[in-house]
Amino acid sequence: MALSAFDKGKLKIAAHVREELDLAGIHFQSIQCKSGGIQTHPDTARLTVTVDGNPSYMDFKTAEVEDCESIVVGEVWHKIAGFIGRLK
C-alpha cells in the first residue's frame, strides 16, 4: 500500500524536527506526528516532542502537511523553528 501525501508529509516533518533538535543540541525522549484519534481533528496532524519528560505539541492542517511531502519548507519550516526555539 502506497503512502498518501499526508502520510509522507508527517514522516518528513518528524524527520526534520529530529534533525533540527540534534542541531540545536536538545536531547529528547520521543517525537511523534499523529493524526486522527480522540485528541486531534481528522484534518490535523499533531507533532509531539518530549524533552526532559515534558511533552510539547503543535498542530498542522492537512494542506501544511501535504506541502511537506518532499521537503519541509515555507510556513511549516518557520513554525517548527519557533517551536524548537521554545523548547530550549
PyMOL Python script that loads the backbone (N, CA, C, O; Angstrom):
from pymol import cmd

cmd.read_pdbstr("""\
ATOM      1  N   MET A   1       0.840  -1.179   0.000  1.00  0.00           N
ATOM      2  CA  MET A   1       0.000   0.000   0.000  1.00  0.00           C
ATOM      3  C   MET A   1       0.887   1.247   0.000  1.00  0.00           C
ATOM      4  O   MET A   1       1.776   1.383   0.841  1.00  0.00           O
ATOM      5  N   ALA A   2       0.645   2.135  -0.929  1.00  0.00           N
ATOM      6  CA  ALA A   2       1.426   3.367  -1.046  1.00  0.00           C
ATOM      7  C   ALA A   2       0.988   4.379   0.008  1.00  0.00           C
ATOM      8  O   ALA A   2      -0.180   4.436   0.393  1.00  0.00           O
ATOM      9  N   LEU A   3       1.946   5.167   0.459  1.00  0.00           N
ATOM     10  CA  LEU A   3       1.646   6.220   1.421  1.00  0.00           C
ATOM     11  C   LEU A   3       1.023   7.417   0.711  1.00  0.00           C
ATOM     12  O   LEU A   3       1.389   7.743  -0.419  1.00  0.00           O
ATOM     13  N   SER A   4       0.089   8.060   1.380  1.00  0.00           N
ATOM     14  CA  SER A   4      -0.523   9.276   0.841  1.00  0.00           C
ATOM     15  C   SER A   4       0.436  10.454   1.034  1.00  0.00           C
ATOM     16  O   SER A   4       1.422  10.350   1.764  1.00  0.00           O
ATOM     17  N   ALA A   5       0.137  11.563   0.376  1.00  0.00           N
ATOM     18  CA  ALA A   5       0.937  12.783   0.546  1.00  0.00           C
ATOM     19  C   ALA A   5       0.911  13.228   2.007  1.00  0.00           C
ATOM     20  O   ALA A   5       1.905  13.739   2.523  1.00  0.00           O
ATOM     21  N   PHE A   6      -0.226  13.032   2.669  1.00  0.00           N
ATOM     22  CA  PHE A   6      -0.361  13.402   4.075  1.00  0.00           C
ATOM     23  C   PHE A   6       0.565  12.552   4.948  1.00  0.00           C
ATOM     24  O   PHE A   6       1.251  13.077   5.825  1.00  0.00           O
ATOM     25  N   ASP A   7       0.582  11.242   4.705  1.00  0.00           N
ATOM     26  CA  ASP A   7       1.447  10.353   5.489  1.00  0.00           C
ATOM     27  C   ASP A   7       2.926  10.634   5.232  1.00  0.00           C
ATOM     28  O   ASP A   7       3.730  10.639   6.164  1.00  0.00           O
ATOM     29  N   LYS A   8       3.284  10.869   3.967  1.00  0.00           N
ATOM     30  CA  LYS A   8       4.674  11.218   3.651  1.00  0.00           C
ATOM     31  C   LYS A   8       5.063  12.525   4.322  1.00  0.00           C
ATOM     32  O   LYS A   8       6.177  12.654   4.830  1.00  0.00           O
ATOM     33  N   GLY A   9       4.152  13.497   4.328  1.00  0.00           N
ATOM     34  CA  GLY A   9       4.421  14.778   4.974  1.00  0.00           C
ATOM     35  C   GLY A   9       4.656  14.626   6.459  1.00  0.00           C
ATOM     36  O   GLY A   9       5.553  15.263   7.012  1.00  0.00           O
ATOM     37  N   LYS A  10       3.861  13.787   7.119  1.00  0.00           N
ATOM     38  CA  LYS A  10       4.059  13.557   8.563  1.00  0.00           C
ATOM     39  C   LYS A  10       5.444  12.969   8.823  1.00  0.00           C
ATOM     40  O   LYS A  10       6.116  13.362   9.777  1.00  0.00           O
ATOM     41  N   LEU A  11       5.868  12.036   7.986  1.00  0.00           N
ATOM     42  CA  LEU A  11       7.203  11.444   8.147  1.00  0.00           C
ATOM     43  C   LEU A  11       8.303  12.475   7.925  1.00  0.00           C
ATOM     44  O   LEU A  11       9.283  12.516   8.668  1.00  0.00           O
ATOM     45  N   LYS A  12       8.136  13.304   6.902  1.00  0.00           N
ATOM     46  CA  LYS A  12       9.136  14.352   6.615  1.00  0.00           C
ATOM     47  C   LYS A  12       9.220  15.355   7.762  1.00  0.00           C
ATOM     48  O   LYS A  12      10.313  15.775   8.142  1.00  0.00           O
ATOM     49  N   ILE A  13       8.074  15.740   8.311  1.00  0.00           N
ATOM     50  CA  ILE A  13       8.060  16.686   9.429  1.00  0.00           C
ATOM     51  C   ILE A  13       8.781  16.089  10.625  1.00  0.00           C
ATOM     52  O   ILE A  13       9.613  16.758  11.238  1.00  0.00           O
ATOM     53  N   ALA A  14       8.480  14.846  10.967  1.00  0.00           N
ATOM     54  CA  ALA A  14       9.129  14.203  12.114  1.00  0.00           C
ATOM     55  C   ALA A  14      10.640  14.104  11.902  1.00  0.00           C
ATOM     56  O   ALA A  14      11.411  14.352  12.829  1.00  0.00           O
ATOM     57  N   ALA A  15      11.068  13.742  10.690  1.00  0.00           N
ATOM     58  CA  ALA A  15      12.500  13.645  10.399  1.00  0.00           C
ATOM     59  C   ALA A  15      13.171  15.016  10.473  1.00  0.00           C
ATOM     60  O   ALA A  15      14.283  15.139  10.985  1.00  0.00           O
ATOM     61  N   HIS A  16      12.500  16.035   9.967  1.00  0.00           N
ATOM     62  CA  HIS A  16      13.047  17.397  10.010  1.00  0.00           C
ATOM     63  C   HIS A  16      13.197  17.866  11.459  1.00  0.00           C
ATOM     64  O   HIS A  16      14.211  18.462  11.822  1.00  0.00           O
ATOM     65  N   VAL A  17      12.193  17.597  12.273  1.00  0.00           N
ATOM     66  CA  VAL A  17      12.246  18.001  13.683  1.00  0.00           C
ATOM     67  C   VAL A  17      13.396  17.286  14.389  1.00  0.00           C
ATOM     68  O   VAL A  17      14.121  17.905  15.168  1.00  0.00           O
ATOM     69  N   ARG A  18      13.569  15.997  14.127  1.00  0.00           N
ATOM     70  CA  ARG A  18      14.684  15.248  14.730  1.00  0.00           C
ATOM     71  C   ARG A  18      16.019  15.890  14.366  1.00  0.00           C
ATOM     72  O   ARG A  18      16.879  16.072  15.228  1.00  0.00           O
ATOM     73  N   GLU A  19      16.192  16.231  13.098  1.00  0.00           N
ATOM     74  CA  GLU A  19      17.426  16.853  12.640  1.00  0.00           C
ATOM     75  C   GLU A  19      17.646  18.209  13.312  1.00  0.00           C
ATOM     76  O   GLU A  19      18.754  18.503  13.762  1.00  0.00           O
ATOM     77  N   GLU A  20      16.609  19.029  13.381  1.00  0.00           N
ATOM     78  CA  GLU A  20      16.735  20.351  13.998  1.00  0.00           C
ATOM     79  C   GLU A  20      17.004  20.271  15.500  1.00  0.00           C
ATOM     80  O   GLU A  20      17.761  21.079  16.038  1.00  0.00           O
ATOM     81  N   LEU A  21      16.393  19.311  16.170  1.00  0.00           N
ATOM     82  CA  LEU A  21      16.663  19.121  17.601  1.00  0.00           C
ATOM     83  C   LEU A  21      18.116  18.719  17.814  1.00  0.00           C
ATOM     84  O   LEU A  21      18.773  19.223  18.725  1.00  0.00           O
ATOM     85  N   ASP A  22      18.620  17.819  16.984  1.00  0.00           N
ATOM     86  CA  ASP A  22      20.025  17.414  17.075  1.00  0.00           C
ATOM     87  C   ASP A  22      20.952  18.603  16.844  1.00  0.00           C
ATOM     88  O   ASP A  22      21.924  18.787  17.577  1.00  0.00           O
ATOM     89  N   LEU A  23      20.653  19.413  15.821  1.00  0.00           N
ATOM     90  CA  LEU A  23      21.483  20.587  15.537  1.00  0.00           C
ATOM     91  C   LEU A  23      21.456  21.592  16.685  1.00  0.00           C
ATOM     92  O   LEU A  23      22.455  22.260  16.951  1.00  0.00           O
ATOM     93  N   ALA A  24      20.311  21.702  17.366  1.00  0.00           N
ATOM     94  CA  ALA A  24      20.176  22.636  18.486  1.00  0.00           C
ATOM     95  C   ALA A  24      20.742  22.067  19.786  1.00  0.00           C
ATOM     96  O   ALA A  24      20.816  22.772  20.793  1.00  0.00           O
ATOM     97  N   GLY A  25      21.139  20.797  19.767  1.00  0.00           N
ATOM     98  CA  GLY A  25      21.679  20.171  20.970  1.00  0.00           C
ATOM     99  C   GLY A  25      20.616  19.882  22.021  1.00  0.00           C
ATOM    100  O   GLY A  25      20.921  19.811  23.212  1.00  0.00           O
ATOM    101  N   ILE A  26      19.387  19.719  21.593  1.00  0.00           N
ATOM    102  CA  ILE A  26      18.286  19.427  22.510  1.00  0.00           C
ATOM    103  C   ILE A  26      18.089  17.915  22.557  1.00  0.00           C
ATOM    104  O   ILE A  26      17.798  17.287  21.539  1.00  0.00           O
ATOM    105  N   HIS A  27      18.250  17.340  23.739  1.00  0.00           N
ATOM    106  CA  HIS A  27      18.068  15.905  23.920  1.00  0.00           C
ATOM    107  C   HIS A  27      16.586  15.636  24.168  1.00  0.00           C
ATOM    108  O   HIS A  27      15.962  16.282  25.008  1.00  0.00           O
ATOM    109  N   PHE A  28      16.038  14.689  23.440  1.00  0.00           N
ATOM    110  CA  PHE A  28      14.604  14.416  23.508  1.00  0.00           C
ATOM    111  C   PHE A  28      14.376  12.929  23.744  1.00  0.00           C
ATOM    112  O   PHE A  28      15.223  12.092  23.432  1.00  0.00           O
ATOM    113  N   GLN A  29      13.213  12.623  24.302  1.00  0.00           N
ATOM    114  CA  GLN A  29      12.856  11.230  24.528  1.00  0.00           C
ATOM    115  C   GLN A  29      12.035  10.670  23.363  1.00  0.00           C
ATOM    116  O   GLN A  29      12.178   9.496  23.018  1.00  0.00           O
ATOM    117  N   SER A  30      11.185  11.487  22.760  1.00  0.00           N
ATOM    118  CA  SER A  30      10.375  10.987  21.651  1.00  0.00           C
ATOM    119  C   SER A  30       9.893  12.116  20.757  1.00  0.00           C
ATOM    120  O   SER A  30       9.785  13.272  21.167  1.00  0.00           O
ATOM    121  N   ILE A  31       9.607  11.730  19.509  1.00  0.00           N
ATOM    122  CA  ILE A  31       8.981  12.598  18.522  1.00  0.00           C
ATOM    123  C   ILE A  31       7.858  11.785  17.895  1.00  0.00           C
ATOM    124  O   ILE A  31       8.071  10.656  17.453  1.00  0.00           O
ATOM    125  N   GLN A  32       6.671  12.358  17.860  1.00  0.00           N
ATOM    126  CA  GLN A  32       5.529  11.699  17.230  1.00  0.00           C
ATOM    127  C   GLN A  32       4.799  12.706  16.350  1.00  0.00           C
ATOM    128  O   GLN A  32       4.696  13.885  16.687  1.00  0.00           O
ATOM    129  N   CYS A  33       4.303  12.230  15.236  1.00  0.00           N
ATOM    130  CA  CYS A  33       3.462  13.057  14.376  1.00  0.00           C
ATOM    131  C   CYS A  33       2.259  12.199  14.000  1.00  0.00           C
ATOM    132  O   CYS A  33       2.339  11.361  13.102  1.00  0.00           O
ATOM    133  N   LYS A  34       1.148  12.416  14.693  1.00  0.00           N
ATOM    134  CA  LYS A  34      -0.047  11.581  14.552  1.00  0.00           C
ATOM    135  C   LYS A  34      -1.229  12.405  14.071  1.00  0.00           C
ATOM    136  O   LYS A  34      -1.250  13.630  14.184  1.00  0.00           O
ATOM    137  N   SER A  35      -2.212  11.695  13.530  1.00  0.00           N
ATOM    138  CA  SER A  35      -3.452  12.345  13.124  1.00  0.00           C
ATOM    139  C   SER A  35      -4.619  11.441  13.471  1.00  0.00           C
ATOM    140  O   SER A  35      -4.459  10.239  13.682  1.00  0.00           O
ATOM    141  N   GLY A  36      -5.804  12.049  13.525  1.00  0.00           N
ATOM    142  CA  GLY A  36      -6.997  11.288  13.879  1.00  0.00           C
ATOM    143  C   GLY A  36      -7.030  10.990  15.368  1.00  0.00           C
ATOM    144  O   GLY A  36      -6.331  11.636  16.149  1.00  0.00           O
ATOM    145  N   GLY A  37      -7.818  10.036  15.757  1.00  0.00           N
ATOM    146  CA  GLY A  37      -7.930   9.693  17.160  1.00  0.00           C
ATOM    147  C   GLY A  37      -8.830  10.660  17.897  1.00  0.00           C
ATOM    148  O   GLY A  37      -9.535  11.459  17.281  1.00  0.00           O
ATOM    149  N   ILE A  38      -8.805  10.586  19.217  1.00  0.00           N
ATOM    150  CA  ILE A  38      -9.713  11.408  20.016  1.00  0.00           C
ATOM    151  C   ILE A  38      -9.138  12.783  20.351  1.00  0.00           C
ATOM    152  O   ILE A  38      -9.880  13.674  20.763  1.00  0.00           O
ATOM    153  N   GLN A  39      -7.824  12.969  20.180  1.00  0.00           N
ATOM    154  CA  GLN A  39      -7.214  14.230  20.580  1.00  0.00           C
ATOM    155  C   GLN A  39      -7.032  15.221  19.442  1.00  0.00           C
ATOM    156  O   GLN A  39      -6.775  16.398  19.696  1.00  0.00           O
ATOM    157  N   THR A  40      -7.155  14.784  18.209  1.00  0.00           N
ATOM    158  CA  THR A  40      -6.983  15.703  17.084  1.00  0.00           C
ATOM    159  C   THR A  40      -8.119  15.537  16.088  1.00  0.00           C
ATOM    160  O   THR A  40      -8.716  14.466  15.975  1.00  0.00           O
ATOM    161  N   HIS A  41      -8.401  16.592  15.385  1.00  0.00           N
ATOM    162  CA  HIS A  41      -9.397  16.587  14.313  1.00  0.00           C
ATOM    163  C   HIS A  41      -8.829  15.763  13.151  1.00  0.00           C
ATOM    164  O   HIS A  41      -7.612  15.749  12.963  1.00  0.00           O
ATOM    165  N   PRO A  42      -9.657  15.088  12.379  1.00  0.00           N
ATOM    166  CA  PRO A  42      -9.157  14.255  11.285  1.00  0.00           C
ATOM    167  C   PRO A  42      -8.297  14.987  10.253  1.00  0.00           C
ATOM    168  O   PRO A  42      -7.457  14.362   9.605  1.00  0.00           O
ATOM    169  N   ASP A  43      -8.490  16.296  10.088  1.00  0.00           N
ATOM    170  CA  ASP A  43      -7.677  17.034   9.113  1.00  0.00           C
ATOM    171  C   ASP A  43      -6.487  17.733   9.752  1.00  0.00           C
ATOM    172  O   ASP A  43      -5.977  18.720   9.222  1.00  0.00           O
ATOM    173  N   THR A  44      -6.051  17.215  10.894  1.00  0.00           N
ATOM    174  CA  THR A  44      -4.952  17.816  11.639  1.00  0.00           C
ATOM    175  C   THR A  44      -3.917  16.750  11.990  1.00  0.00           C
ATOM    176  O   THR A  44      -4.264  15.621  12.336  1.00  0.00           O
ATOM    177  N   ALA A  45      -2.646  17.126  11.897  1.00  0.00           N
ATOM    178  CA  ALA A  45      -1.558  16.274  12.374  1.00  0.00           C
ATOM    179  C   ALA A  45      -0.961  16.954  13.595  1.00  0.00           C
ATOM    180  O   ALA A  45      -0.671  18.150  13.562  1.00  0.00           O
ATOM    181  N   ARG A  46      -0.779  16.209  14.659  1.00  0.00           N
ATOM    182  CA  ARG A  46      -0.206  16.758  15.884  1.00  0.00           C
ATOM    183  C   ARG A  46       1.225  16.247  16.045  1.00  0.00           C
ATOM    184  O   ARG A  46       1.469  15.043  16.120  1.00  0.00           O
ATOM    185  N   LEU A  47       2.158  17.187  16.097  1.00  0.00           N
ATOM    186  CA  LEU A  47       3.554  16.881  16.365  1.00  0.00           C
ATOM    187  C   LEU A  47       3.760  17.002  17.868  1.00  0.00           C
ATOM    188  O   LEU A  47       3.477  18.047  18.453  1.00  0.00           O
ATOM    189  N   THR A  48       4.253  15.939  18.493  1.00  0.00           N
ATOM    190  CA  THR A  48       4.532  15.947  19.922  1.00  0.00           C
ATOM    191  C   THR A  48       5.999  15.597  20.134  1.00  0.00           C
ATOM    192  O   THR A  48       6.483  14.581  19.635  1.00  0.00           O
ATOM    193  N   VAL A  49       6.701  16.446  20.878  1.00  0.00           N
ATOM    194  CA  VAL A  49       8.104  16.222  21.210  1.00  0.00           C
ATOM    195  C   VAL A  49       8.213  16.192  22.727  1.00  0.00           C
ATOM    196  O   VAL A  49       7.725  17.094  23.408  1.00  0.00           O
ATOM    197  N   THR A  50       8.848  15.162  23.253  1.00  0.00           N
ATOM    198  CA  THR A  50       9.032  15.042  24.692  1.00  0.00           C
ATOM    199  C   THR A  50      10.487  15.329  25.037  1.00  0.00           C
ATOM    200  O   THR A  50      11.395  14.629  24.589  1.00  0.00           O
ATOM    201  N   VAL A  51      10.693  16.370  25.840  1.00  0.00           N
ATOM    202  CA  VAL A  51      12.018  16.791  26.289  1.00  0.00           C
ATOM    203  C   VAL A  51      11.989  16.821  27.811  1.00  0.00           C
ATOM    204  O   VAL A  51      11.113  17.446  28.408  1.00  0.00           O
ATOM    205  N   ASP A  52      12.941  16.150  28.434  1.00  0.00           N
ATOM    206  CA  ASP A  52      13.024  16.078  29.904  1.00  0.00           C
ATOM    207  C   ASP A  52      11.702  15.614  30.515  1.00  0.00           C
ATOM    208  O   ASP A  52      11.298  16.101  31.571  1.00  0.00           O
ATOM    209  N   GLY A  53      11.037  14.682  29.856  1.00  0.00           N
ATOM    210  CA  GLY A  53       9.786  14.128  30.365  1.00  0.00           C
ATOM    211  C   GLY A  53       8.564  15.001  30.159  1.00  0.00           C
ATOM    212  O   GLY A  53       7.463  14.626  30.563  1.00  0.00           O
ATOM    213  N   ASN A  54       8.737  16.167  29.535  1.00  0.00           N
ATOM    214  CA  ASN A  54       7.626  17.097  29.321  1.00  0.00           C
ATOM    215  C   ASN A  54       7.232  17.125  27.846  1.00  0.00           C
ATOM    216  O   ASN A  54       8.024  17.555  27.007  1.00  0.00           O
ATOM    217  N   PRO A  55       6.015  16.672  27.518  1.00  0.00           N
ATOM    218  CA  PRO A  55       5.580  16.730  26.118  1.00  0.00           C
ATOM    219  C   PRO A  55       5.133  18.137  25.724  1.00  0.00           C
ATOM    220  O   PRO A  55       4.460  18.828  26.488  1.00  0.00           O
ATOM    221  N   SER A  56       5.517  18.538  24.535  1.00  0.00           N
ATOM    222  CA  SER A  56       5.062  19.801  23.937  1.00  0.00           C
ATOM    223  C   SER A  56       4.538  19.452  22.555  1.00  0.00           C
ATOM    224  O   SER A  56       5.054  18.556  21.887  1.00  0.00           O
ATOM    225  N   TYR A  57       3.510  20.169  22.137  1.00  0.00           N
ATOM    226  CA  TYR A  57       2.957  19.834  20.823  1.00  0.00           C
ATOM    227  C   TYR A  57       2.562  21.071  20.039  1.00  0.00           C
ATOM    228  O   TYR A  57       2.403  22.169  20.574  1.00  0.00           O
ATOM    229  N   MET A  58       2.412  20.834  18.736  1.00  0.00           N
ATOM    230  CA  MET A  58       1.857  21.830  17.835  1.00  0.00           C
ATOM    231  C   MET A  58       1.097  21.083  16.746  1.00  0.00           C
ATOM    232  O   MET A  58       1.433  19.949  16.405  1.00  0.00           O
ATOM    233  N   ASP A  59       0.073  21.730  16.208  1.00  0.00           N
ATOM    234  CA  ASP A  59      -0.783  21.113  15.209  1.00  0.00           C
ATOM    235  C   ASP A  59      -0.546  21.717  13.830  1.00  0.00           C
ATOM    236  O   ASP A  59      -0.226  22.899  13.697  1.00  0.00           O
ATOM    237  N   PHE A  60      -0.709  20.878  12.808  1.00  0.00           N
ATOM    238  CA  PHE A  60      -0.599  21.289  11.414  1.00  0.00           C
ATOM    239  C   PHE A  60      -1.861  20.870  10.686  1.00  0.00           C
ATOM    240  O   PHE A  60      -2.379  19.780  10.927  1.00  0.00           O
ATOM    241  N   LYS A  61      -2.358  21.707   9.809  1.00  0.00           N
ATOM    242  CA  LYS A  61      -3.512  21.391   8.967  1.00  0.00           C
ATOM    243  C   LYS A  61      -3.071  20.483   7.804  1.00  0.00           C
ATOM    244  O   LYS A  61      -1.887  20.407   7.473  1.00  0.00           O
ATOM    245  N   THR A  62      -4.025  19.818   7.210  1.00  0.00           N
ATOM    246  CA  THR A  62      -3.747  18.870   6.126  1.00  0.00           C
ATOM    247  C   THR A  62      -2.897  19.489   5.023  1.00  0.00           C
ATOM    248  O   THR A  62      -1.907  18.891   4.601  1.00  0.00           O
ATOM    249  N   ALA A  63      -3.263  20.666   4.556  1.00  0.00           N
ATOM    250  CA  ALA A  63      -2.534  21.305   3.459  1.00  0.00           C
ATOM    251  C   ALA A  63      -1.073  21.556   3.836  1.00  0.00           C
ATOM    252  O   ALA A  63      -0.178  21.387   3.008  1.00  0.00           O
ATOM    253  N   GLU A  64      -0.835  21.959   5.081  1.00  0.00           N
ATOM    254  CA  GLU A  64       0.536  22.196   5.534  1.00  0.00           C
ATOM    255  C   GLU A  64       1.349  20.902   5.493  1.00  0.00           C
ATOM    256  O   GLU A  64       2.495  20.895   5.045  1.00  0.00           O
ATOM    257  N   VAL A  65       0.752  19.819   5.958  1.00  0.00           N
ATOM    258  CA  VAL A  65       1.444  18.528   5.990  1.00  0.00           C
ATOM    259  C   VAL A  65       1.713  18.041   4.570  1.00  0.00           C
ATOM    260  O   VAL A  65       2.820  17.598   4.265  1.00  0.00           O
ATOM    261  N   GLU A  66       0.716  18.122   3.708  1.00  0.00           N
ATOM    262  CA  GLU A  66       0.880  17.653   2.330  1.00  0.00           C
ATOM    263  C   GLU A  66       1.914  18.470   1.572  1.00  0.00           C
ATOM    264  O   GLU A  66       2.576  17.941   0.679  1.00  0.00           O
ATOM    265  N   ASP A  67       2.067  19.746   1.906  1.00  0.00           N
ATOM    266  CA  ASP A  67       3.097  20.579   1.277  1.00  0.00           C
ATOM    267  C   ASP A  67       4.500  20.084   1.607  1.00  0.00           C
ATOM    268  O   ASP A  67       5.457  20.409   0.904  1.00  0.00           O
ATOM    269  N   CYS A  68       4.623  19.305   2.664  1.00  0.00           N
ATOM    270  CA  CYS A  68       5.927  18.799   3.114  1.00  0.00           C
ATOM    271  C   CYS A  68       6.190  17.375   2.637  1.00  0.00           C
ATOM    272  O   CYS A  68       7.066  16.693   3.167  1.00  0.00           O
ATOM    273  N   GLU A  69       5.440  16.929   1.645  1.00  0.00           N
ATOM    274  CA  GLU A  69       5.586  15.560   1.138  1.00  0.00           C
ATOM    275  C   GLU A  69       7.023  15.259   0.704  1.00  0.00           C
ATOM    276  O   GLU A  69       7.514  14.150   0.914  1.00  0.00           O
ATOM    277  N   SER A  70       7.696  16.243   0.101  1.00  0.00           N
ATOM    278  CA  SER A  70       9.061  16.035  -0.376  1.00  0.00           C
ATOM    279  C   SER A  70      10.108  16.660   0.535  1.00  0.00           C
ATOM    280  O   SER A  70      11.164  16.075   0.774  1.00  0.00           O
ATOM    281  N   ILE A  71       9.805  17.859   1.043  1.00  0.00           N
ATOM    282  CA  ILE A  71      10.749  18.588   1.887  1.00  0.00           C
ATOM    283  C   ILE A  71       9.969  19.585   2.738  1.00  0.00           C
ATOM    284  O   ILE A  71       8.946  20.114   2.303  1.00  0.00           O
ATOM    285  N   VAL A  72      10.452  19.836   3.938  1.00  0.00           N
ATOM    286  CA  VAL A  72       9.796  20.799   4.829  1.00  0.00           C
ATOM    287  C   VAL A  72      10.232  22.201   4.407  1.00  0.00           C
ATOM    288  O   VAL A  72      11.417  22.536   4.420  1.00  0.00           O
ATOM    289  N   VAL A  73       9.238  23.011   4.031  1.00  0.00           N
ATOM    290  CA  VAL A  73       9.528  24.352   3.500  1.00  0.00           C
ATOM    291  C   VAL A  73       8.507  25.363   4.009  1.00  0.00           C
ATOM    292  O   VAL A  73       7.515  25.011   4.646  1.00  0.00           O
ATOM    293  N   GLY A  74       8.780  26.615   3.711  1.00  0.00           N
ATOM    294  CA  GLY A  74       7.816  27.695   3.913  1.00  0.00           C
ATOM    295  C   GLY A  74       7.370  27.891   5.343  1.00  0.00           C
ATOM    296  O   GLY A  74       8.163  27.824   6.282  1.00  0.00           O
ATOM    297  N   GLU A  75       6.080  28.135   5.486  1.00  0.00           N
ATOM    298  CA  GLU A  75       5.496  28.455   6.788  1.00  0.00           C
ATOM    299  C   GLU A  75       5.684  27.315   7.791  1.00  0.00           C
ATOM    300  O   GLU A  75       5.899  27.568   8.976  1.00  0.00           O
ATOM    301  N   VAL A  76       5.606  26.077   7.335  1.00  0.00           N
ATOM    302  CA  VAL A  76       5.801  24.945   8.253  1.00  0.00           C
ATOM    303  C   VAL A  76       7.209  24.971   8.824  1.00  0.00           C
ATOM    304  O   VAL A  76       7.406  24.739  10.017  1.00  0.00           O
ATOM    305  N   TRP A  77       8.194  25.255   7.967  1.00  0.00           N
ATOM    306  CA  TRP A  77       9.578  25.343   8.428  1.00  0.00           C
ATOM    307  C   TRP A  77       9.701  26.406   9.522  1.00  0.00           C
ATOM    308  O   TRP A  77      10.349  26.179  10.544  1.00  0.00           O
ATOM    309  N   HIS A  78       9.080  27.561   9.304  1.00  0.00           N
ATOM    310  CA  HIS A  78       9.141  28.650  10.281  1.00  0.00           C
ATOM    311  C   HIS A  78       8.408  28.284  11.580  1.00  0.00           C
ATOM    312  O   HIS A  78       8.878  28.611  12.670  1.00  0.00           O
ATOM    313  N   LYS A  79       7.273  27.614  11.465  1.00  0.00           N
ATOM    314  CA  LYS A  79       6.530  27.186  12.657  1.00  0.00           C
ATOM    315  C   LYS A  79       7.362  26.216  13.484  1.00  0.00           C
ATOM    316  O   LYS A  79       7.391  26.306  14.712  1.00  0.00           O
ATOM    317  N   ILE A  80       8.039  25.287  12.813  1.00  0.00           N
ATOM    318  CA  ILE A  80       8.879  24.315  13.518  1.00  0.00           C
ATOM    319  C   ILE A  80      10.065  25.010  14.175  1.00  0.00           C
ATOM    320  O   ILE A  80      10.426  24.674  15.302  1.00  0.00           O
ATOM    321  N   ALA A  81      10.673  25.971  13.492  1.00  0.00           N
ATOM    322  CA  ALA A  81      11.806  26.709  14.065  1.00  0.00           C
ATOM    323  C   ALA A  81      11.372  27.433  15.345  1.00  0.00           C
ATOM    324  O   ALA A  81      12.091  27.407  16.344  1.00  0.00           O
ATOM    325  N   GLY A  82      10.210  28.071  15.318  1.00  0.00           N
ATOM    326  CA  GLY A  82       9.701  28.743  16.515  1.00  0.00           C
ATOM    327  C   GLY A  82       9.389  27.757  17.634  1.00  0.00           C
ATOM    328  O   GLY A  82       9.658  28.032  18.804  1.00  0.00           O
ATOM    329  N   PHE A  83       8.825  26.619  17.276  1.00  0.00           N
ATOM    330  CA  PHE A  83       8.512  25.573  18.242  1.00  0.00           C
ATOM    331  C   PHE A  83       9.769  25.076  18.940  1.00  0.00           C
ATOM    332  O   PHE A  83       9.795  24.945  20.164  1.00  0.00           O
ATOM    333  N   ILE A  84      10.808  24.801  18.165  1.00  0.00           N
ATOM    334  CA  ILE A  84      12.068  24.319  18.726  1.00  0.00           C
ATOM    335  C   ILE A  84      12.718  25.396  19.573  1.00  0.00           C
ATOM    336  O   ILE A  84      13.324  25.091  20.600  1.00  0.00           O
ATOM    337  N   GLY A  85      12.603  26.650  19.162  1.00  0.00           N
ATOM    338  CA  GLY A  85      13.133  27.751  19.959  1.00  0.00           C
ATOM    339  C   GLY A  85      12.502  27.811  21.337  1.00  0.00           C
ATOM    340  O   GLY A  85      13.168  28.183  22.303  1.00  0.00           O
ATOM    341  N   ARG A  86      11.229  27.452  21.446  1.00  0.00           N
ATOM    342  CA  ARG A  86      10.529  27.443  22.750  1.00  0.00           C
ATOM    343  C   ARG A  86      10.936  26.252  23.591  1.00  0.00           C
ATOM    344  O   ARG A  86      10.739  26.272  24.806  1.00  0.00           O
ATOM    345  N   LEU A  87      11.497  25.217  22.991  1.00  0.00           N
ATOM    346  CA  LEU A  87      11.905  24.025  23.737  1.00  0.00           C
ATOM    347  C   LEU A  87      13.242  24.215  24.439  1.00  0.00           C
ATOM    348  O   LEU A  87      13.557  23.492  25.384  1.00  0.00           O
ATOM    349  N   LYS A  88      14.024  25.178  23.985  1.00  0.00           N
ATOM    350  CA  LYS A  88      15.366  25.391  24.553  1.00  0.00           C
ATOM    351  C   LYS A  88      15.304  25.835  25.979  1.00  0.00           C
ATOM    352  O   LYS A  88      16.343  26.058  26.601  1.00  0.00           O
TER     353      LYS A  88
END
""", "prot")
cmd.dss("prot")
cmd.show_as("cartoon", "prot")
cmd.util.cbc("prot")
cmd.orient("prot")
